[in-house]
Amino acid sequence: MHVAELDLEGPDGAVLSFGPALGGPPVPAGDVFALVRLRGRPVATVVCRVRPGENPGDAVAVAARARLAARPPARPAAPAQRVAPPRTSVVVATRERADQLARALDSLLAQDHPNFEIVVVDNAPVTAATRELIEHKYADRVRYVREPVPGLAIAHNRGVAAADGVVLAFTDDDVVADPHWLTALTTPFAHDPGLGCTTGLILPARLRTRAQILLESHGGFAKGFTARTWDPARPPAGEPLFPFTAGSFGSGANMAFRARALRAIGGFDPATGTGTPARGGDDLYAFVGVLAAGHRLRYSPDALVWHHHRESWQDLENQAYGYGAGLTAYLAATLARRPALLPALLRKLPRGLAHARAISAPRSGGDGGHAGVPGQHGTQTHAWPSKLSRLQRRGMLAGPLGYVRARRKVRGLPRPWEEK
């Protein structure tokens, strides 16, 4: 499936631009997954088939206009007074993926944000490849920091200690950031002093394999195209599990925090995240921690990054297990670090268990459970094979134990900004 971008003048307007995402090869005949923009603003995704001999841009535009007519894009918020986004530090944790990291850094250095730095945290490196990349290609533009203890949350905390920004943005080494990403992600902090965290839109950079398509069909990392703000002082009436369904707020590949708010909650729990027995949950823990401290959290779909999903079936199996483990590991971390939340969690536990069963349920669909339709996130009509469902649920059972094991390993480890 080919990934493309289409920019329209309006919902039924003229095509302003069309082409492959991220400067890929020209879009040929076949299945196409396209991001639809209105005058540059992301508003939808569409999946269509371009027939042989058909102009790809015209075919995608027809499908996009039909999609927008059936489900009009959310109206943009009234334009706020233009203010400069705050000084920002972008933290990228990485481990032995210098080629991917270079691609990510090139996109970060092209941001239109007026005042930012980039900090690369080399997590438990085995070789000198990352350090040499920074020294030889990015020496005057990117700061290099080494963190010897493995774990994504530990690496992020090292970045928090090294960063000097008022706002701390985090992304991964396997993304390519839209040029407007950082400005869109961080400007809300200038408008709302009570804002503690923002998240943004994550779309697939490539859909070349069955595993990539199935992951995106299952939900991927996208959270839709409607901006919204969660306020702990006004819990959303339609979300009875708030704030424990933290996965609906965003993902760690596209998030930013007010620095003082993140440090005040102790940063990321070092016993969570990729590279630990907990397998994940570091971002979810931080989202709930910021909300529990009374700060607001905002999702901004204009803040876009393209994520390179893993390609193999084994990667997808590992991801399914990790999703389950990270979900329950983050809940264990939240209760261990914030026991005052236990009564609220117990009240919501029956609904929470039902929600966990629903999001991990096996589903047929498409080609006997082996295909899906990217872009239809949240419908729960996508395919999700039984094996992946079992792995996800097995991960859910293992997550709390994994967190306990990880916490023992980091016991006594100080936060980097507290080191003497």
Secondary structure, 3 states (H helix, E strand, C coil): CEEEEEEECCCCCCEEEEEEHHHCCCCCCEEEEEEEEECCEEEEEEEEEECCCCCHHHHHHHHHHHHHHHCCCCCCCCCCCCCCCCCEEEEEEECCCHHHHHHHHHHHHCCCCCCEEEEEEEECCCCCHHHHHHHHHCCCCCEEEEECCCCHHHHHHHHHHHCCCCEEEEEECCEEECCCHHHHHHHHHHHCCCEEEEEEEEEECCCCCHHHHHHHHHCCCCCCCCCEEEECCECCCCCCCCCCCHHHCCCCCEEEEEHHHHHHCCCCCCCCCCCCCCCCCHHHHHHHHHHHCCCEEEEEEEEEEEECCCCCHHHHHHHHHHHHHHHHHHHHHHHHHCHHHHHHHHHHHHHHHHHHHHHCCCECCCCCCCCCCCCCCCCCCCCECHHHHHHHHHHHHHHHHHHHHHHHHCCCCCCHHHCC
